[in-house]
Amino acid sequence: MANGQWYPPEWPDRIRALADGTLTPVTPKRAATVMLLRDGDAGPVVHMLRRRASMAFAAGAYAYPGGGVDPRDDDRGVRWAGPTRAWWADRLGVDEAAAQAIVCAAVRETYEEAGVLLAGPTPDAVVGDTTGADWEADRAALVARELSFAEFLDRRGLVLRSDLLGAWTRWITPEFESRRYDTWFFVAALPEGQRTRNASTEADRTVWIRPSAAAASYDKGELLMMPPTIATLRQLAPYTTAADALAAAPERDLTPVLATARLDGDEIVLSWPGHDEFTKHIPTGGAPA
């Protein structure tokens, strides 16, 4: 493999099945992921985790904290600060309930997987250190779905700081995948006084790394990544501070990126619109090139 592009061995058969009409696409689940940034000596660094080899989806791949929307993430009782739900609905291209659920999932999953909480006691404040035993008990209850995020915020007297997030891009898992997600990618800066940690049972390693360095390691085949991960790293690389990246988010195009597979003679061509580097040519009876 010339680079670290994640490519499951079952994809060619599933792509062929989709092309000949024998595979019915799975409906994608809504999800959110957060590219958590902080400034380093040579520019911003991003927090990444490596998915455990035992994971059914993207095992061994480097990714950002994130996950699926919880059915309770659209609870109207969620304490909220920052742009309104209507503003987020317009930005994300969904209705208000879905917009809240997606933003809520982004904040909740970042806390569940990285121990970082984008919330505060007032609309212009953010909590500090969240590593105490009482915080950990609440985080574990969230992970176990024993506690909704609305209940967590209410118990703590906190408001979700939606203004600390910037919507960056949106990717939808290809139709031939058995597990599909409609994922919104956000950027956020690590709040002052908070620390990341590997709080996820799905990851065996976490790192802070410059986007350009992570991309270079991918290019050498040293780090395994899914297309949206390496694509977003390349997009982040030009920014000199975390604040610059956040400031650029409102102008980002959120048109969904969805891979397409088409028959072309004796091969199937797999491509991601706008991202030519991920194109694969799959012979009808062989391995991808």
HELIX and SHEET records of a PDB file:
HELIX    1   1 TRP A   11  ALA A   19  1                                   9    
HELIX    2   2 PRO A   71  ASP A   74  5                                   4    
HELIX    3   3 ARG A   85  LEU A   92  1                                   8    
HELIX    4   4 GLU A   96  ALA A  114  1                                  19    
HELIX    5   5 ALA A  133  VAL A  143  1                                  11    
HELIX    6   6 PHE A  149  ARG A  156  1                                   8    
HELIX    7   7 SER A  162  LEU A  164  5                                   3    
HELIX    8   8 PRO A  211  ASP A  219  1                                   9    
HELIX    9   9 PRO A  227  LEU A  236  1                                  10    
HELIX   10  10 ALA A  242  ALA A  248  1                                   7    
HELIX   11  11 ALA A  249  GLU A  251  5                                   3    
SHEET    1   A 4 TYR A  62  ALA A  63  0                                        
SHEET    2   A 4 GLY A  43  ARG A  51 -1                                        
SHEET    3   A 4 LYS A  29  GLY A  40 -1                                        
SHEET    4   A 4 GLY A  66  GLY A  68 -1                                        
SHEET    1   B 6 TYR A  62  ALA A  63  0                                        
SHEET    2   B 6 GLY A  43  ARG A  51 -1                                        
SHEET    3   B 6 LYS A  29  GLY A  40 -1                                        
SHEET    4   B 6 TYR A 181  ALA A 189  1                                        
SHEET    5   B 6 GLY A 166  ILE A 172 -1                                        
SHEET    6   B 6 VAL A 257  LEU A 258  1                                        
SHEET    1   C 3 TYR A  62  ALA A  63  0                                        
SHEET    2   C 3 GLY A  43  ARG A  51 -1                                        
SHEET    3   C 3 ALA A 203  ILE A 209 -1                                        
SHEET    1   D 3 TRP A  80  ALA A  81  0                                        
SHEET    2   D 3 VAL A 159  ARG A 161  1                                        
SHEET    3   D 3 ALA A 119  GLY A 120 -1                                        
SHEET    1   E 3 THR A 260  ASP A 264  0                                        
SHEET    2   E 3 GLU A 267  TRP A 272 -1                                        
SHEET    3   E 3 HIS A 275  PRO A 283 -1                                        
END                                                                             
